Amino acid sequence: TRSFSSTKIEMVSIVYFLLFCLSSHVCFKSILSTHAFQRCSTCKSVYTVHRKAIIFRMETQKESSNSTYNIDELRNQDEVPKIIRIYSGDDGQSHLERVPLKMSPFVDKEGANGLASPLEKCRGVSFRVSPPGYKLSWHCAPRRQYVIQMEGYIEIECGDGNKIVAGPGDVLLAEDFTGQGHTTKVVGNQNRVYVVVRLEEDDDMK
């Protein structure tokens, strides 16, 4: 039997989700059908983000700073972080794939702990904004870099015909250096706010 608290969390998170959809013109036609809802990756990701934020705020008020958890349970959860990799294939086209991050237990100096991916060296970090309607035609990645979506949504199309919509919280690894490349288009009526993390040395630091 579900507790009143759990039901309240669900109701509040759904309200947050609907308000987000209405303000962002995000598709939420799949909400009424659980099976269809699972197929709508945009709706699912937005709902998950808001639900987790609400649960986190409510539960952290109850937990002490000395709370513990089972690291193996954390490692075995279905929600292992994945990134979207764009790479060049032998066919001269760019392709998309979702790659799970390699996570292992960590403990930092100040006591932060959990699972983390290996540290990677980078040359610089840049915050960028693109307006609604922005489109970058066929191009290859200028360098190996992470692109982290903060706000707004983009549609990426590769030469093999595959498309993907990336939204807040999605991380892309761009390393399609040859061939036709891919296109990038801002969808919706929001600015795209994102972070570029340059992983390799390059002469263009503008």
GUMI-433328 format. One record per residue (C-alpha): residue in one letter; x, y negated, z. Coordinates in steps of 0.001 Angstrom, whole numbers, plus 500000, padded with zeros to 6 digits. Layout:
<atoms>
ATOM_A_X_Y_Z
...
</atoms>
This chain:
<atoms>
ATOM_T_500000_500000_500000
ATOM_R_501393_496645_499012
ATOM_S_501709_494020_501709
ATOM_F_500045_490619_501578
ATOM_S_503510_489059_501256
ATOM_S_504330_491105_498134
ATOM_T_500991_490225_496546
ATOM_K_501557_486567_497329
ATOM_I_504981_486666_495669
ATOM_E_503486_488207_492532
ATOM_M_500691_485625_492347
ATOM_V_502988_482654_492883
ATOM_S_505550_483943_490368
ATOM_I_502843_484450_487724
ATOM_V_501610_480872_488267
ATOM_Y_505184_479584_487872
ATOM_F_505546_481664_484736
ATOM_L_502338_480368_483173
ATOM_L_503259_476759_483926
ATOM_F_506651_477306_482318
ATOM_C_505043_478805_479224
ATOM_L_502577_475934_478882
ATOM_S_505271_473285_479237
ATOM_S_507707_475055_476901
ATOM_H_505255_476497_474346
ATOM_V_506654_479948_475057
ATOM_C_504607_482915_473893
ATOM_F_502648_484486_476730
ATOM_K_500049_486396_474724
ATOM_S_501530_489656_476021
ATOM_I_500823_488972_479698
ATOM_L_497465_490746_479768
ATOM_S_498967_494004_478564
ATOM_T_501748_495500_480674
ATOM_H_503063_497568_477778
ATOM_A_502977_494622_475388
ATOM_F_504520_492408_478063
ATOM_Q_507537_494724_478241
ATOM_R_507992_494384_474477
ATOM_C_508056_490576_474630
ATOM_S_511657_489952_475678
ATOM_T_511183_486181_475949
ATOM_C_508183_486442_478269
ATOM_K_509834_489182_480299
ATOM_S_513055_487252_480833
ATOM_V_511302_484019_481804
ATOM_Y_508974_485851_484223
ATOM_T_511888_487751_485753
ATOM_V_513894_484566_486315
ATOM_H_511052_482796_488118
ATOM_R_510023_485846_490154
ATOM_K_513588_486425_491324
ATOM_A_513992_482773_492281
ATOM_I_510838_482857_494402
ATOM_I_511730_486143_496108
ATOM_F_515251_484878_496791
ATOM_R_513995_481709_498467
ATOM_M_511509_483615_500610
ATOM_E_513800_486451_501633
ATOM_T_516862_484353_502408
ATOM_Q_514873_482587_505105
ATOM_K_514472_485927_506882
ATOM_E_517955_487335_506406
ATOM_S_520980_486417_508480
ATOM_S_524398_485628_507034
ATOM_N_525568_489053_508240
ATOM_S_523098_491003_506063
ATOM_T_524482_494102_504391
ATOM_Y_523559_496255_501403
ATOM_N_524599_499457_499721
ATOM_I_527060_498622_496931
ATOM_D_526285_501911_495165
ATOM_E_522589_501057_495021
ATOM_L_523453_497668_493578
ATOM_R_525705_499281_490993
ATOM_N_523011_501785_489935
ATOM_Q_520226_499269_489410
ATOM_D_518727_499062_485927
ATOM_E_519433_495344_485707
ATOM_V_523151_495666_484966
ATOM_P_524149_492370_483308
ATOM_K_524461_492557_479533
ATOM_I_525826_490063_477057
ATOM_I_524995_489585_473381
ATOM_R_528010_490268_471197
ATOM_I_528274_488901_467643
ATOM_Y_530992_490663_465673
ATOM_S_532193_491224_462101
ATOM_G_531619_494636_460572
ATOM_D_533507_496463_457855
ATOM_D_530660_495578_455484
ATOM_G_531577_491888_455619
ATOM_Q_528474_491017_457644
ATOM_S_528004_489855_461212
ATOM_H_526157_492152_463599
ATOM_L_524499_491886_467006
ATOM_E_524700_494242_469956
ATOM_R_523935_494119_473658
ATOM_V_526967_495104_475705
ATOM_P_526778_495927_479446
ATOM_L_529427_494221_481536
ATOM_K_531958_496397_483332
ATOM_M_531231_495697_486975
ATOM_S_533178_496737_490067
ATOM_P_532995_495816_493769
ATOM_F_534731_492614_494863
ATOM_V_535335_490587_498003
ATOM_D_536484_486985_497638
ATOM_K_538482_484875_500097
ATOM_E_535453_483185_501650
ATOM_G_533577_486458_502042
ATOM_A_531443_486471_498892
ATOM_N_530995_490045_497755
ATOM_G_529049_492277_495404
ATOM_L_529836_493364_491859
ATOM_A_531936_491382_489406
ATOM_S_533418_491706_485954
ATOM_P_537205_491454_485481
ATOM_L_538657_487943_485428
ATOM_E_539366_486550_481968
ATOM_K_541679_483693_481086
ATOM_C_540210_480761_479191
ATOM_R_541547_477615_477561
ATOM_G_538692_475285_478370
ATOM_V_535013_474772_479107
ATOM_S_532654_472387_477327
ATOM_F_529005_471501_478002
ATOM_R_526935_470792_474890
ATOM_V_523423_469708_473917
ATOM_S_521582_470268_470618
ATOM_P_518158_468708_469863
ATOM_P_514989_470554_468829
ATOM_G_515048_471447_465148
ATOM_Y_518838_471665_465023
ATOM_K_520124_474307_462621
ATOM_L_523667_475373_461771
ATOM_S_523802_477248_458472
ATOM_W_525962_480307_457785
ATOM_H_529220_480138_459701
ATOM_C_531736_482335_461481
ATOM_A_532879_481913_465070
ATOM_P_535658_479291_465199
ATOM_R_537392_481259_467932
ATOM_R_536651_483971_470459
ATOM_Q_534363_482327_472981
ATOM_Y_531500_482810_475398
ATOM_V_528362_480748_474819
ATOM_I_526131_480491_477903
ATOM_Q_522538_479331_477445
ATOM_M_521361_476977_480200
ATOM_E_518169_475442_478769
ATOM_G_516117_475872_475622
ATOM_Y_516008_478712_473102
ATOM_I_517963_479551_469963
ATOM_E_517428_482005_467148
ATOM_I_520503_483712_465744
ATOM_E_520339_485468_462382
ATOM_C_523112_487682_461060
ATOM_G_523917_488619_457495
ATOM_D_522619_492138_458092
ATOM_G_519119_490683_458537
ATOM_N_518887_491111_462304
ATOM_K_517679_488234_464453
ATOM_I_517630_487578_468183
ATOM_V_516213_484816_470378
ATOM_A_518432_483797_473290
ATOM_G_517208_481752_476233
ATOM_P_518291_480491_479661
ATOM_G_520685_482902_481331
ATOM_D_521713_484692_478144
ATOM_V_525430_484956_477430
ATOM_L_526806_485402_473917
ATOM_L_530280_486563_472990
ATOM_A_531125_485173_469556
ATOM_E_533848_487019_467686
ATOM_D_532666_487326_464085
ATOM_F_535655_485691_462410
ATOM_T_535213_486958_458844
ATOM_G_532455_487515_456328
ATOM_Q_529167_485680_455915
ATOM_G_528796_484961_459594
ATOM_H_525513_483943_461220
ATOM_T_523063_481055_461524
ATOM_T_521989_479273_464710
ATOM_K_518680_477456_465080
ATOM_V_517117_475697_468083
ATOM_V_513517_476871_468459
ATOM_G_510772_475221_470479
ATOM_N_510544_471603_471570
ATOM_Q_513316_471627_474179
ATOM_N_516908_470523_473894
ATOM_R_519373_473345_473865
ATOM_V_521822_472923_476747
ATOM_Y_524710_475361_476708
ATOM_V_528277_475969_477813
ATOM_V_531149_477043_475565
ATOM_V_534021_478908_477227
ATOM_R_537035_479197_474921
ATOM_L_538834_482456_475559
ATOM_E_541788_482142_473210
ATOM_E_544315_479411_472477
ATOM_D_543500_477132_469585
ATOM_D_544697_473795_468250
ATOM_D_541225_472276_468054
ATOM_M_540461_471046_471568
ATOM_K_538151_468234_470476
</atoms>
